[in-house]
Amino acid sequence: MKKKLVALAVAALLPACTKTVTYEVTNSSCAGFSVIKASRQDTTETLRQVLIHNTTYRQICDAGEKNEKQNE
């Protein structure tokens, strides 16, 4: 009986020792690439690919930057 009371008392006191920890997650996927600048010498196909790349970059990375600023 005594052991159960001690265990119950310890179990009741344990939550008092806890601390809420907040983790900040950083999206590093945008660090590997950036907007590509087109050249006058680029073909139509290359320009199309640059446009797709830049659009995708802005959707992913600009949205991530906005979220980071909102969380500050």
PDB file of N, CA, C and O in Angstrom:
ATOM      1  N   MET A   1       0.823  -1.194   0.000  1.00  0.00           N
ATOM      2  CA  MET A   1       0.000   0.000   0.000  1.00  0.00           C
ATOM      3  C   MET A   1       0.867   1.257   0.000  1.00  0.00           C
ATOM      4  O   MET A   1       0.572   2.232  -0.692  1.00  0.00           O
ATOM      5  N   LYS A   2       1.934   1.216   0.784  1.00  0.00           N
ATOM      6  CA  LYS A   2       2.818   2.362   0.880  1.00  0.00           C
ATOM      7  C   LYS A   2       3.486   2.644  -0.469  1.00  0.00           C
ATOM      8  O   LYS A   2       3.636   3.801  -0.863  1.00  0.00           O
ATOM      9  N   LYS A   3       3.885   1.582  -1.170  1.00  0.00           N
ATOM     10  CA  LYS A   3       4.533   1.744  -2.466  1.00  0.00           C
ATOM     11  C   LYS A   3       3.582   2.379  -3.480  1.00  0.00           C
ATOM     12  O   LYS A   3       3.992   3.194  -4.306  1.00  0.00           O
ATOM     13  N   LYS A   4       2.309   1.995  -3.405  1.00  0.00           N
ATOM     14  CA  LYS A   4       1.325   2.557  -4.321  1.00  0.00           C
ATOM     15  C   LYS A   4       1.121   4.045  -4.055  1.00  0.00           C
ATOM     16  O   LYS A   4       0.977   4.825  -4.997  1.00  0.00           O
ATOM     17  N   LEU A   5       1.109   4.444  -2.800  1.00  0.00           N
ATOM     18  CA  LEU A   5       0.942   5.853  -2.459  1.00  0.00           C
ATOM     19  C   LEU A   5       2.139   6.681  -2.925  1.00  0.00           C
ATOM     20  O   LEU A   5       1.977   7.792  -3.430  1.00  0.00           O
ATOM     21  N   VAL A   6       3.332   6.134  -2.751  1.00  0.00           N
ATOM     22  CA  VAL A   6       4.534   6.835  -3.195  1.00  0.00           C
ATOM     23  C   VAL A   6       4.515   6.973  -4.717  1.00  0.00           C
ATOM     24  O   VAL A   6       4.820   8.041  -5.248  1.00  0.00           O
ATOM     25  N   ALA A   7       4.159   5.906  -5.410  1.00  0.00           N
ATOM     26  CA  ALA A   7       4.093   5.943  -6.868  1.00  0.00           C
ATOM     27  C   ALA A   7       3.037   6.947  -7.334  1.00  0.00           C
ATOM     28  O   ALA A   7       3.258   7.671  -8.305  1.00  0.00           O
ATOM     29  N   LEU A   8       1.911   6.991  -6.659  1.00  0.00           N
ATOM     30  CA  LEU A   8       0.845   7.928  -6.993  1.00  0.00           C
ATOM     31  C   LEU A   8       1.292   9.369  -6.756  1.00  0.00           C
ATOM     32  O   LEU A   8       1.010  10.252  -7.566  1.00  0.00           O
ATOM     33  N   ALA A   9       1.990   9.603  -5.643  1.00  0.00           N
ATOM     34  CA  ALA A   9       2.482  10.949  -5.334  1.00  0.00           C
ATOM     35  C   ALA A   9       3.510  11.406  -6.371  1.00  0.00           C
ATOM     36  O   ALA A   9       3.477  12.548  -6.829  1.00  0.00           O
ATOM     37  N   VAL A  10       4.412  10.514  -6.730  1.00  0.00           N
ATOM     38  CA  VAL A  10       5.421  10.855  -7.734  1.00  0.00           C
ATOM     39  C   VAL A  10       4.748  11.121  -9.084  1.00  0.00           C
ATOM     40  O   VAL A  10       5.105  12.073  -9.779  1.00  0.00           O
ATOM     41  N   ALA A  11       3.794  10.298  -9.449  1.00  0.00           N
ATOM     42  CA  ALA A  11       3.088  10.472 -10.717  1.00  0.00           C
ATOM     43  C   ALA A  11       2.319  11.791 -10.742  1.00  0.00           C
ATOM     44  O   ALA A  11       2.204  12.423 -11.792  1.00  0.00           O
ATOM     45  N   ALA A  12       1.799  12.203  -9.605  1.00  0.00           N
ATOM     46  CA  ALA A  12       1.060  13.458  -9.529  1.00  0.00           C
ATOM     47  C   ALA A  12       1.999  14.660  -9.647  1.00  0.00           C
ATOM     48  O   ALA A  12       1.600  15.707 -10.158  1.00  0.00           O
ATOM     49  N   LEU A  13       3.229  14.519  -9.183  1.00  0.00           N
ATOM     50  CA  LEU A  13       4.176  15.630  -9.202  1.00  0.00           C
ATOM     51  C   LEU A  13       4.929  15.761 -10.525  1.00  0.00           C
ATOM     52  O   LEU A  13       5.447  16.837 -10.828  1.00  0.00           O
ATOM     53  N   LEU A  14       5.001  14.712 -11.303  1.00  0.00           N
ATOM     54  CA  LEU A  14       5.764  14.744 -12.550  1.00  0.00           C
ATOM     55  C   LEU A  14       5.312  15.831 -13.534  1.00  0.00           C
ATOM     56  O   LEU A  14       6.171  16.499 -14.110  1.00  0.00           O
ATOM     57  N   PRO A  15       4.026  16.038 -13.752  1.00  0.00           N
ATOM     58  CA  PRO A  15       3.626  17.093 -14.693  1.00  0.00           C
ATOM     59  C   PRO A  15       4.099  18.485 -14.275  1.00  0.00           C
ATOM     60  O   PRO A  15       4.257  19.361 -15.126  1.00  0.00           O
ATOM     61  N   ALA A  16       4.323  18.696 -12.993  1.00  0.00           N
ATOM     62  CA  ALA A  16       4.798  19.995 -12.532  1.00  0.00           C
ATOM     63  C   ALA A  16       6.212  20.275 -13.029  1.00  0.00           C
ATOM     64  O   ALA A  16       6.620  21.434 -13.090  1.00  0.00           O
ATOM     65  N   CYS A  17       6.951  19.258 -13.378  1.00  0.00           N
ATOM     66  CA  CYS A  17       8.330  19.422 -13.840  1.00  0.00           C
ATOM     67  C   CYS A  17       8.431  19.611 -15.350  1.00  0.00           C
ATOM     68  O   CYS A  17       9.508  19.902 -15.870  1.00  0.00           O
ATOM     69  N   THR A  18       7.331  19.449 -16.042  1.00  0.00           N
ATOM     70  CA  THR A  18       7.393  19.543 -17.497  1.00  0.00           C
ATOM     71  C   THR A  18       7.459  20.990 -17.944  1.00  0.00           C
ATOM     72  O   THR A  18       6.992  21.894 -17.251  1.00  0.00           O
ATOM     73  N   LYS A  19       8.037  21.190 -19.095  1.00  0.00           N
ATOM     74  CA  LYS A  19       8.158  22.517 -19.671  1.00  0.00           C
ATOM     75  C   LYS A  19       7.700  22.424 -21.122  1.00  0.00           C
ATOM     76  O   LYS A  19       8.087  21.504 -21.843  1.00  0.00           O
ATOM     77  N   THR A  20       6.886  23.365 -21.541  1.00  0.00           N
ATOM     78  CA  THR A  20       6.431  23.387 -22.919  1.00  0.00           C
ATOM     79  C   THR A  20       7.570  23.875 -23.806  1.00  0.00           C
ATOM     80  O   THR A  20       8.136  24.945 -23.581  1.00  0.00           O
ATOM     81  N   VAL A  21       7.894  23.084 -24.805  1.00  0.00           N
ATOM     82  CA  VAL A  21       8.990  23.419 -25.707  1.00  0.00           C
ATOM     83  C   VAL A  21       8.409  23.659 -27.095  1.00  0.00           C
ATOM     84  O   VAL A  21       7.624  22.854 -27.597  1.00  0.00           O
ATOM     85  N   THR A  22       8.796  24.759 -27.703  1.00  0.00           N
ATOM     86  CA  THR A  22       8.355  25.081 -29.051  1.00  0.00           C
ATOM     87  C   THR A  22       9.535  24.920 -29.996  1.00  0.00           C
ATOM     88  O   THR A  22      10.607  25.481 -29.768  1.00  0.00           O
ATOM     89  N   TYR A  23       9.332  24.155 -31.051  1.00  0.00           N
ATOM     90  CA  TYR A  23      10.380  23.927 -32.033  1.00  0.00           C
ATOM     91  C   TYR A  23      10.104  24.764 -33.269  1.00  0.00           C
ATOM     92  O   TYR A  23       8.967  24.841 -33.734  1.00  0.00           O
ATOM     93  N   GLU A  24      11.133  25.385 -33.795  1.00  0.00           N
ATOM     94  CA  GLU A  24      11.007  26.149 -35.021  1.00  0.00           C
ATOM     95  C   GLU A  24      11.547  25.309 -36.173  1.00  0.00           C
ATOM     96  O   GLU A  24      12.696  24.866 -36.152  1.00  0.00           O
ATOM     97  N   VAL A  25      10.710  25.100 -37.166  1.00  0.00           N
ATOM     98  CA  VAL A  25      11.098  24.296 -38.319  1.00  0.00           C
ATOM     99  C   VAL A  25      11.464  25.241 -39.462  1.00  0.00           C
ATOM    100  O   VAL A  25      10.687  26.125 -39.822  1.00  0.00           O
ATOM    101  N   THR A  26      12.627  25.047 -40.012  1.00  0.00           N
ATOM    102  CA  THR A  26      13.089  25.880 -41.115  1.00  0.00           C
ATOM    103  C   THR A  26      13.060  25.068 -42.403  1.00  0.00           C
ATOM    104  O   THR A  26      13.623  23.976 -42.478  1.00  0.00           O
ATOM    105  N   ASN A  27      12.407  25.611 -43.398  1.00  0.00           N
ATOM    106  CA  ASN A  27      12.341  24.953 -44.699  1.00  0.00           C
ATOM    107  C   ASN A  27      13.583  25.348 -45.487  1.00  0.00           C
ATOM    108  O   ASN A  27      13.690  26.477 -45.966  1.00  0.00           O
ATOM    109  N   SER A  28      14.504  24.431 -45.618  1.00  0.00           N
ATOM    110  CA  SER A  28      15.754  24.733 -46.319  1.00  0.00           C
ATOM    111  C   SER A  28      15.698  24.356 -47.798  1.00  0.00           C
ATOM    112  O   SER A  28      16.710  24.439 -48.495  1.00  0.00           O
ATOM    113  N   SER A  29      14.541  23.947 -48.277  1.00  0.00           N
ATOM    114  CA  SER A  29      14.454  23.519 -49.674  1.00  0.00           C
ATOM    115  C   SER A  29      14.683  24.679 -50.643  1.00  0.00           C
ATOM    116  O   SER A  29      15.090  24.451 -51.782  1.00  0.00           O
ATOM    117  N   CYS A  30      14.434  25.900 -50.220  1.00  0.00           N
ATOM    118  CA  CYS A  30      14.626  27.057 -51.103  1.00  0.00           C
ATOM    119  C   CYS A  30      16.082  27.504 -51.159  1.00  0.00           C
ATOM    120  O   CYS A  30      16.449  28.293 -52.030  1.00  0.00           O
ATOM    121  N   ALA A  31      16.904  27.020 -50.259  1.00  0.00           N
ATOM    122  CA  ALA A  31      18.311  27.417 -50.245  1.00  0.00           C
ATOM    123  C   ALA A  31      19.070  26.834 -51.433  1.00  0.00           C
ATOM    124  O   ALA A  31      20.124  27.351 -51.804  1.00  0.00           O
ATOM    125  N   GLY A  32      18.558  25.783 -52.023  1.00  0.00           N
ATOM    126  CA  GLY A  32      19.262  25.100 -53.101  1.00  0.00           C
ATOM    127  C   GLY A  32      19.058  25.693 -54.481  1.00  0.00           C
ATOM    128  O   GLY A  32      19.788  25.350 -55.411  1.00  0.00           O
ATOM    129  N   PHE A  33      18.076  26.581 -54.636  1.00  0.00           N
ATOM    130  CA  PHE A  33      17.861  27.165 -55.953  1.00  0.00           C
ATOM    131  C   PHE A  33      17.232  28.541 -55.814  1.00  0.00           C
ATOM    132  O   PHE A  33      16.777  28.914 -54.733  1.00  0.00           O
ATOM    133  N   SER A  34      17.204  29.286 -56.895  1.00  0.00           N
ATOM    134  CA  SER A  34      16.624  30.628 -56.884  1.00  0.00           C
ATOM    135  C   SER A  34      16.020  30.916 -58.258  1.00  0.00           C
ATOM    136  O   SER A  34      15.984  30.043 -59.126  1.00  0.00           O
ATOM    137  N   VAL A  35      15.550  32.139 -58.444  1.00  0.00           N
ATOM    138  CA  VAL A  35      14.961  32.542 -59.714  1.00  0.00           C
ATOM    139  C   VAL A  35      16.050  32.535 -60.789  1.00  0.00           C
ATOM    140  O   VAL A  35      17.181  32.957 -60.546  1.00  0.00           O
ATOM    141  N   ILE A  36      15.691  32.051 -61.978  1.00  0.00           N
ATOM    142  CA  ILE A  36      16.617  32.017 -63.111  1.00  0.00           C
ATOM    143  C   ILE A  36      16.315  33.210 -64.012  1.00  0.00           C
ATOM    144  O   ILE A  36      15.154  33.504 -64.297  1.00  0.00           O
ATOM    145  N   LYS A  37      17.354  33.888 -64.454  1.00  0.00           N
ATOM    146  CA  LYS A  37      17.188  35.012 -65.377  1.00  0.00           C
ATOM    147  C   LYS A  37      17.365  34.500 -66.807  1.00  0.00           C
ATOM    148  O   LYS A  37      18.315  33.782 -67.118  1.00  0.00           O
ATOM    149  N   ALA A  38      16.431  34.887 -67.656  1.00  0.00           N
ATOM    150  CA  ALA A  38      16.476  34.449 -69.051  1.00  0.00           C
ATOM    151  C   ALA A  38      17.500  35.271 -69.832  1.00  0.00           C
ATOM    152  O   ALA A  38      17.840  36.397 -69.469  1.00  0.00           O
ATOM    153  N   SER A  39      17.964  34.675 -70.890  1.00  0.00           N
ATOM    154  CA  SER A  39      18.922  35.327 -71.784  1.00  0.00           C
ATOM    155  C   SER A  39      18.267  35.551 -73.141  1.00  0.00           C
ATOM    156  O   SER A  39      17.337  34.835 -73.515  1.00  0.00           O
ATOM    157  N   ARG A  40      18.742  36.520 -73.855  1.00  0.00           N
ATOM    158  CA  ARG A  40      18.224  36.763 -75.213  1.00  0.00           C
ATOM    159  C   ARG A  40      18.517  35.591 -76.136  1.00  0.00           C
ATOM    160  O   ARG A  40      17.826  35.392 -77.135  1.00  0.00           O
ATOM    161  N   GLN A  41      19.520  34.834 -75.808  1.00  0.00           N
ATOM    162  CA  GLN A  41      19.925  33.705 -76.649  1.00  0.00           C
ATOM    163  C   GLN A  41      19.148  32.421 -76.338  1.00  0.00           C
ATOM    164  O   GLN A  41      19.320  31.416 -77.029  1.00  0.00           O
ATOM    165  N   ASP A  42      18.303  32.444 -75.318  1.00  0.00           N
ATOM    166  CA  ASP A  42      17.545  31.246 -74.946  1.00  0.00           C
ATOM    167  C   ASP A  42      16.508  30.908 -76.008  1.00  0.00           C
ATOM    168  O   ASP A  42      15.917  31.793 -76.627  1.00  0.00           O
ATOM    169  N   THR A  43      16.302  29.616 -76.204  1.00  0.00           N
ATOM    170  CA  THR A  43      15.273  29.154 -77.134  1.00  0.00           C
ATOM    171  C   THR A  43      13.907  29.285 -76.479  1.00  0.00           C
ATOM    172  O   THR A  43      13.802  29.519 -75.275  1.00  0.00           O
ATOM    173  N   THR A  44      12.875  29.134 -77.275  1.00  0.00           N
ATOM    174  CA  THR A  44      11.511  29.196 -76.760  1.00  0.00           C
ATOM    175  C   THR A  44      11.291  28.122 -75.696  1.00  0.00           C
ATOM    176  O   THR A  44      10.660  28.377 -74.671  1.00  0.00           O
ATOM    177  N   GLU A  45      11.809  26.932 -75.942  1.00  0.00           N
ATOM    178  CA  GLU A  45      11.663  25.833 -74.981  1.00  0.00           C
ATOM    179  C   GLU A  45      12.379  26.159 -73.666  1.00  0.00           C
ATOM    180  O   GLU A  45      11.850  25.896 -72.586  1.00  0.00           O
ATOM    181  N   THR A  46      13.569  26.725 -73.761  1.00  0.00           N
ATOM    182  CA  THR A  46      14.306  27.094 -72.548  1.00  0.00           C
ATOM    183  C   THR A  46      13.552  28.177 -71.780  1.00  0.00           C
ATOM    184  O   THR A  46      13.466  28.117 -70.553  1.00  0.00           O
ATOM    185  N   LEU A  47      13.012  29.156 -72.481  1.00  0.00           N
ATOM    186  CA  LEU A  47      12.236  30.217 -71.828  1.00  0.00           C
ATOM    187  C   LEU A  47      11.009  29.643 -71.127  1.00  0.00           C
ATOM    188  O   LEU A  47      10.642  30.087 -70.039  1.00  0.00           O
ATOM    189  N   ARG A  48      10.379  28.655 -71.755  1.00  0.00           N
ATOM    190  CA  ARG A  48       9.216  28.004 -71.138  1.00  0.00           C
ATOM    191  C   ARG A  48       9.629  27.313 -69.846  1.00  0.00           C
ATOM    192  O   ARG A  48       8.933  27.409 -68.836  1.00  0.00           O
ATOM    193  N   GLN A  49      10.758  26.617 -69.879  1.00  0.00           N
ATOM    194  CA  GLN A  49      11.248  25.915 -68.694  1.00  0.00           C
ATOM    195  C   GLN A  49      11.655  26.890 -67.586  1.00  0.00           C
ATOM    196  O   GLN A  49      11.431  26.624 -66.406  1.00  0.00           O
ATOM    197  N   VAL A  50      12.250  28.011 -67.971  1.00  0.00           N
ATOM    198  CA  VAL A  50      12.623  29.038 -66.991  1.00  0.00           C
ATOM    199  C   VAL A  50      11.366  29.592 -66.329  1.00  0.00           C
ATOM    200  O   VAL A  50      11.334  29.785 -65.113  1.00  0.00           O
ATOM    201  N   LEU A  51      10.346  29.846 -67.117  1.00  0.00           N
ATOM    202  CA  LEU A  51       9.087  30.358 -66.578  1.00  0.00           C
ATOM    203  C   LEU A  51       8.471  29.371 -65.589  1.00  0.00           C
ATOM    204  O   LEU A  51       8.016  29.768 -64.517  1.00  0.00           O
ATOM    205  N   ILE A  52       8.455  28.100 -65.944  1.00  0.00           N
ATOM    206  CA  ILE A  52       7.913  27.070 -65.044  1.00  0.00           C
ATOM    207  C   ILE A  52       8.723  27.014 -63.757  1.00  0.00           C
ATOM    208  O   ILE A  52       8.164  26.946 -62.662  1.00  0.00           O
ATOM    209  N   HIS A  53      10.034  27.043 -63.898  1.00  0.00           N
ATOM    210  CA  HIS A  53      10.906  27.003 -62.718  1.00  0.00           C
ATOM    211  C   HIS A  53      10.643  28.206 -61.813  1.00  0.00           C
ATOM    212  O   HIS A  53      10.457  28.044 -60.607  1.00  0.00           O
ATOM    213  N   ASN A  54      10.627  29.400 -62.382  1.00  0.00           N
ATOM    214  CA  ASN A  54      10.452  30.611 -61.585  1.00  0.00           C
ATOM    215  C   ASN A  54       9.076  30.669 -60.929  1.00  0.00           C
ATOM    216  O   ASN A  54       8.947  31.118 -59.790  1.00  0.00           O
ATOM    217  N   THR A  55       8.058  30.220 -61.639  1.00  0.00           N
ATOM    218  CA  THR A  55       6.711  30.175 -61.065  1.00  0.00           C
ATOM    219  C   THR A  55       6.666  29.217 -59.881  1.00  0.00           C
ATOM    220  O   THR A  55       6.109  29.542 -58.833  1.00  0.00           O
ATOM    221  N   THR A  56       7.247  28.052 -60.049  1.00  0.00           N
ATOM    222  CA  THR A  56       7.294  27.064 -58.965  1.00  0.00           C
ATOM    223  C   THR A  56       8.079  27.601 -57.780  1.00  0.00           C
ATOM    224  O   THR A  56       7.656  27.451 -56.634  1.00  0.00           O
ATOM    225  N   TYR A  57       9.212  28.222 -58.047  1.00  0.00           N
ATOM    226  CA  TYR A  57      10.038  28.807 -56.980  1.00  0.00           C
ATOM    227  C   TYR A  57       9.234  29.830 -56.182  1.00  0.00           C
ATOM    228  O   TYR A  57       9.250  29.819 -54.951  1.00  0.00           O
ATOM    229  N   ARG A  58       8.544  30.700 -56.879  1.00  0.00           N
ATOM    230  CA  ARG A  58       7.773  31.744 -56.188  1.00  0.00           C
ATOM    231  C   ARG A  58       6.633  31.146 -55.371  1.00  0.00           C
ATOM    232  O   ARG A  58       6.346  31.619 -54.271  1.00  0.00           O
ATOM    233  N   GLN A  59       5.987  30.122 -55.893  1.00  0.00           N
ATOM    234  CA  GLN A  59       4.894  29.493 -55.151  1.00  0.00           C
ATOM    235  C   GLN A  59       5.396  28.855 -53.867  1.00  0.00           C
ATOM    236  O   GLN A  59       4.754  28.971 -52.823  1.00  0.00           O
ATOM    237  N   ILE A  60       6.527  28.189 -53.933  1.00  0.00           N
ATOM    238  CA  ILE A  60       7.050  27.472 -52.771  1.00  0.00           C
ATOM    239  C   ILE A  60       7.779  28.406 -51.815  1.00  0.00           C
ATOM    240  O   ILE A  60       7.494  28.426 -50.618  1.00  0.00           O
ATOM    241  N   CYS A  61       8.705  29.167 -52.340  1.00  0.00           N
ATOM    242  CA  CYS A  61       9.614  29.932 -51.480  1.00  0.00           C
ATOM    243  C   CYS A  61       9.027  31.255 -51.010  1.00  0.00           C
ATOM    244  O   CYS A  61       9.235  31.640 -49.859  1.00  0.00           O
ATOM    245  N   ASP A  62       8.304  31.955 -51.864  1.00  0.00           N
ATOM    246  CA  ASP A  62       7.695  33.204 -51.427  1.00  0.00           C
ATOM    247  C   ASP A  62       6.612  32.943 -50.395  1.00  0.00           C
ATOM    248  O   ASP A  62       6.452  33.718 -49.453  1.00  0.00           O
ATOM    249  N   ALA A  63       5.862  31.852 -50.566  1.00  0.00           N
ATOM    250  CA  ALA A  63       4.840  31.493 -49.579  1.00  0.00           C
ATOM    251  C   ALA A  63       5.497  31.142 -48.256  1.00  0.00           C
ATOM    252  O   ALA A  63       4.981  31.494 -47.195  1.00  0.00           O
ATOM    253  N   GLY A  64       6.622  30.456 -48.306  1.00  0.00           N
ATOM    254  CA  GLY A  64       7.347  30.098 -47.091  1.00  0.00           C
ATOM    255  C   GLY A  64       7.867  31.315 -46.361  1.00  0.00           C
ATOM    256  O   GLY A  64       7.827  31.363 -45.132  1.00  0.00           O
ATOM    257  N   GLU A  65       8.359  32.307 -47.100  1.00  0.00           N
ATOM    258  CA  GLU A  65       8.850  33.535 -46.489  1.00  0.00           C
ATOM    259  C   GLU A  65       7.710  34.303 -45.835  1.00  0.00           C
ATOM    260  O   GLU A  65       7.891  34.871 -44.758  1.00  0.00           O
ATOM    261  N   LYS A  66       6.537  34.330 -46.469  1.00  0.00           N
ATOM    262  CA  LYS A  66       5.385  35.019 -45.891  1.00  0.00           C
ATOM    263  C   LYS A  66       4.960  34.348 -44.594  1.00  0.00           C
ATOM    264  O   LYS A  66       4.636  35.029 -43.621  1.00  0.00           O
ATOM    265  N   ASN A  67       4.958  33.014 -44.573  1.00  0.00           N
ATOM    266  CA  ASN A  67       4.590  32.283 -43.361  1.00  0.00           C
ATOM    267  C   ASN A  67       5.582  32.543 -42.242  1.00  0.00           C
ATOM    268  O   ASN A  67       5.187  32.685 -41.085  1.00  0.00           O
ATOM    269  N   GLU A  68       6.870  32.608 -42.573  1.00  0.00           N
ATOM    270  CA  GLU A  68       7.890  32.867 -41.561  1.00  0.00           C
ATOM    271  C   GLU A  68       7.709  34.254 -40.965  1.00  0.00           C
ATOM    272  O   GLU A  68       7.859  34.431 -39.756  1.00  0.00           O
ATOM    273  N   LYS A  69       7.389  35.243 -41.800  1.00  0.00           N
ATOM    274  CA  LYS A  69       7.194  36.608 -41.311  1.00  0.00           C
ATOM    275  C   LYS A  69       5.958  36.692 -40.426  1.00  0.00           C
ATOM    276  O   LYS A  69       5.955  37.443 -39.450  1.00  0.00           O
ATOM    277  N   GLN A  70       4.911  35.941 -40.743  1.00  0.00           N
ATOM    278  CA  GLN A  70       3.698  35.940 -39.934  1.00  0.00           C
ATOM    279  C   GLN A  70       3.947  35.310 -38.574  1.00  0.00           C
ATOM    280  O   GLN A  70       3.329  35.711 -37.588  1.00  0.00           O
ATOM    281  N   ASN A  71       4.841  34.332 -38.502  1.00  0.00           N
ATOM    282  CA  ASN A  71       5.121  33.637 -37.248  1.00  0.00           C
ATOM    283  C   ASN A  71       6.039  34.432 -36.331  1.00  0.00           C
ATOM    284  O   ASN A  71       6.187  34.077 -35.161  1.00  0.00           O
ATOM    285  N   GLU A  72       6.655  35.490 -36.825  1.00  0.00           N
ATOM    286  CA  GLU A  72       7.582  36.271 -35.993  1.00  0.00           C
ATOM    287  C   GLU A  72       6.848  37.118 -35.000  1.00  0.00           C
ATOM    288  O   GLU A  72       7.473  37.838 -34.222  1.00  0.00           O
TER     289      GLU A  72
END
